[in-house]
Amino acid sequence: MPTLYWAGTDMRVRTKYGEFSRNEGTVVSQEWLDMRRGAFNSSHWRIEDDYPGVLFTQDDGDGIPDMNWLKADIQQWLFEQGVEMSGLRATKAKMLEKVDEVLAAEVVTEEE
């Protein structure tokens, strides 16, 4: 999911879309950013994980993260399962290993 950072001279800025910081990114949906892209196009903004105009189809219907999922969505799924993992240093492959561990733990629990 896209993350917005303020890149202006002040540490923070308040706009009609919210308050933004230089150090703390604000995660927004791709759809939200695409609808408001004009407000964030200047050199005062840094946008990470932005894929303008791309419609993501990542859910194959099973609800289990795989390589087609975005890293942020895998991290959210892990968090919902009670696993906290920093997305800063973790690769998608490492996150998917954790998904496998969570699923394996569920199977062991069900068999007992």
C-alpha positions as CSV (number, residue, x, y, z in Angstrom):
1,M,0.0,0.0,0.0
2,P,1.3,3.5,-0.7
3,T,3.0,5.4,2.0
4,L,3.0,9.3,2.0
5,Y,5.9,11.3,3.5
6,W,6.1,15.1,3.7
7,A,9.3,16.2,2.1
8,G,9.0,20.0,2.7
9,T,11.1,22.2,4.9
10,D,8.9,21.8,8.0
11,M,8.8,18.5,10.0
12,R,5.0,18.3,9.7
13,V,2.3,19.7,7.5
14,R,-1.5,19.7,7.8
15,T,-3.6,19.5,4.7
16,K,-7.2,19.0,4.0
17,Y,-6.4,15.3,3.8
18,G,-4.7,15.1,7.2
19,E,-1.4,15.7,9.0
20,F,1.8,14.3,7.4
21,S,5.3,14.0,8.8
22,R,8.8,13.7,7.3
23,N,9.7,10.8,9.6
24,E,6.4,8.9,9.9
25,G,4.8,7.7,6.8
26,T,1.0,7.7,6.4
27,V,-0.2,4.5,4.8
28,V,-3.2,5.0,2.4
29,S,-4.9,2.7,-0.1
30,Q,-3.9,2.9,-3.8
31,E,-7.5,3.9,-4.7
32,W,-7.4,6.8,-2.2
33,L,-4.1,8.0,-3.5
34,D,-5.2,7.7,-7.2
35,M,-8.3,9.8,-6.5
36,R,-6.2,12.6,-4.8
37,R,-2.9,12.2,-6.7
38,G,-2.9,15.8,-7.9
39,A,-2.5,17.0,-4.3
40,F,0.6,14.9,-3.8
41,N,2.5,15.4,-7.1
42,S,4.8,18.3,-6.1
43,S,8.4,17.9,-5.0
44,H,7.2,18.4,-1.4
45,W,6.0,14.8,-1.2
46,R,7.7,11.4,-1.2
47,I,5.5,8.4,-2.0
48,E,6.7,4.8,-1.5
49,D,5.1,1.6,-2.8
50,D,3.0,3.6,-5.3
51,Y,1.6,1.8,-8.3
52,P,-0.6,4.4,-10.1
53,G,-3.4,3.0,-12.2
54,V,-2.6,-0.6,-11.4
55,L,-5.5,-2.7,-10.2
56,F,-4.2,-5.3,-7.9
57,T,-5.8,-8.8,-8.0
58,Q,-4.1,-10.6,-5.2
59,D,-6.7,-12.7,-3.6
60,D,-7.1,-16.1,-5.1
61,G,-10.0,-16.7,-2.8
62,D,-8.3,-18.8,-0.1
63,G,-7.3,-15.9,2.2
64,I,-3.8,-17.1,2.6
65,P,-0.9,-14.8,1.7
66,D,1.3,-15.8,-1.3
67,M,3.8,-14.2,-3.6
68,N,1.0,-12.3,-5.4
69,W,0.1,-10.4,-2.2
70,L,1.6,-7.0,-1.4
71,K,4.2,-7.0,1.4
72,A,2.1,-4.6,3.5
73,D,-0.9,-6.9,3.2
74,I,1.1,-9.9,4.3
75,Q,2.3,-8.0,7.3
76,Q,-1.3,-7.1,8.1
77,W,-2.4,-10.7,7.8
78,L,0.4,-11.8,10.2
79,F,-0.5,-9.1,12.7
80,E,-4.1,-10.3,12.6
81,Q,-2.8,-13.8,13.4
82,G,-0.9,-12.4,16.4
83,V,2.6,-12.2,14.8
84,E,4.3,-8.9,14.9
85,M,7.0,-8.5,12.3
86,S,8.7,-5.3,11.1
87,G,8.2,-4.7,7.5
88,L,11.4,-2.5,7.3
89,R,13.9,-5.3,7.2
90,A,11.8,-8.3,6.4
91,T,11.6,-9.5,2.9
92,K,8.4,-10.9,1.3
93,A,10.0,-14.3,1.4
94,K,10.7,-14.1,5.1
95,M,7.2,-13.0,5.8
96,L,5.8,-15.9,3.8
97,E,8.0,-18.2,5.9
98,K,6.2,-16.8,8.9
99,V,2.9,-17.5,7.2
100,D,3.9,-21.1,6.7
101,E,4.9,-21.3,10.4
102,V,1.5,-19.9,11.5
103,L,-0.4,-22.3,9.2
104,A,1.8,-25.3,10.5
105,A,1.0,-24.3,14.1
106,E,-2.7,-24.2,13.3
107,V,-2.5,-27.8,11.9
108,V,-0.7,-29.1,14.9
109,T,-3.2,-27.5,17.2
110,E,-6.1,-29.0,15.3
111,E,-4.6,-32.5,15.4
112,E,-4.1,-32.5,19.2
